[in-house]
Amino acid sequence: MKQELIQKFNEIYGEGGELKTYFAPGRVNLIGEHTDYNGGHVFPCALTIGTFGVFRKRTDRTMRFYSVNFPKAGVLTGSLDELKPRKEAGWSNYPVGMVWTFGEKGHPIDTGFDMLIYGTIPDASGLSSSSSVHMLTAVALRDMYGVEGVSNIDIALYGQFAENNFNGVNCGIMDQFAISMGKKDNAIYLDTSNLEYEYAPIKLEGMKIVIACSNKKRGLGDSKYNERRAECEEALAELQKVVDIKALGDLTEEEFEKYKSAIGSEVRMRRARHAVYENQRTKRAVEVLKAGDVAEFGRLMNASHVSLRDDYEVTGKELDTLVDTAWKQDGVIGSRMTGAGFGGCTVSILKEDAVKSFIENVGKIYEEKIGYKADFYVVEIGDGAGIWE
C-alpha cells in the first residue's frame, strides 16, 4: 500500500523532494466511556486500522492536503500566515489545527508541506478518525521539522488542545492518548485526572474483538457531547458544595449515593451517576482482566452499555439494536457502545468460532430493524502513532 500512496502523492503534487511516511491508528475504548473529562479512568487500545500519510516539506508557507478517501474534495490549501478554522477547509482543519497548536506551544512551523492521507477507519464511526489525523500530523511535524523535547504524551495533549481550542470540540484526553501511546496486544489503563497509566496485556485466547459500525453518521461538534459535559460540570459544582472533590471520578458509588441529593435536577443526577459508576466499573474491569476472568469483564461491558443508555442517554436506536442483538448471540462475552455515542460503533468480545454467525445474524437483524446495513470489523490491537516503516 505504501508504494501506491507514494505514487498517488506524486500524481497529485508532482515528483521530487524527500517523501516521508507516517501512521496513526484508530482506537477503541473497551470500557470507561464519558469518564475521561470527569477525572476518571479509561481503558482504550490502539487498533491496526488507522490513518496512513505521505508528507513532503515545501520551501514556501503553503500547506496542501489531499485525502484518498475524499477525492471529490480535491486538493485543499492553507497558509501558515492564516491559521484559523475555515468551513470550506473541511477535514484539513484537523492538520491545520495541529500546526497552529505547535506554534502555540512554542514550536512554530516555518515552512509549508504537502500531505496525502488514506484512512482505513470508517468515517464518523466513533473510532476516532479525527484524533488519528491529529496524531498523524503531530508525529509528522515533530519528525520533519526536528522538534525536540516533545514526547508522545505531549503530542496527546497537543491533540486535545487542538480539538478544544481550534476545532471546537470539548473532548477529554483519552482518544489522543490511546493513539499516541498505543502498544501492540495491550490496552492502556489511564487515570485521566493525572495521566498516570499502565499497559495491561489483552489475552483473549480463542476470542476476538469485533467492531460493529452502525453507519449512522454523527459529528462530535454538533452532537450533544458538549451538552453532556456541561451537565456533568454543573453536577460537579453542586456536589462540591457538600463534599471536597475535584472531579466526579473522585467519588465511590457509596459516596455518590450519600451526596447525590445536592444535585438540583434528576437529569444531572443521572449524568453524574453514570460518570461515577462507570469509573468504578472500569477499575474493576481491569482487575478482573488481570485475573483472567474475561466473563466478568464481559458482564461489566454490558453494564456499561446499560448505564450509557439509561443514565447518560447517548446510545440511540441504532447502537441499542446492535448491542441488544449481540447479547442474544451464542459465544458473546460482552458488548457495548464505544465512543461518544449518538451513532458510531459497538465493541464486542466473542468466541472466535462464533464470529461468522455473529456478523451474519446481527447484520441481518440490524438491517431489518434500521433499514440500512451495519459494517463489521474483526480488529487487532496495534502500536501507537509514529513513522511508517
Disulfide bonds with the S-S distance in Angstrom:
none
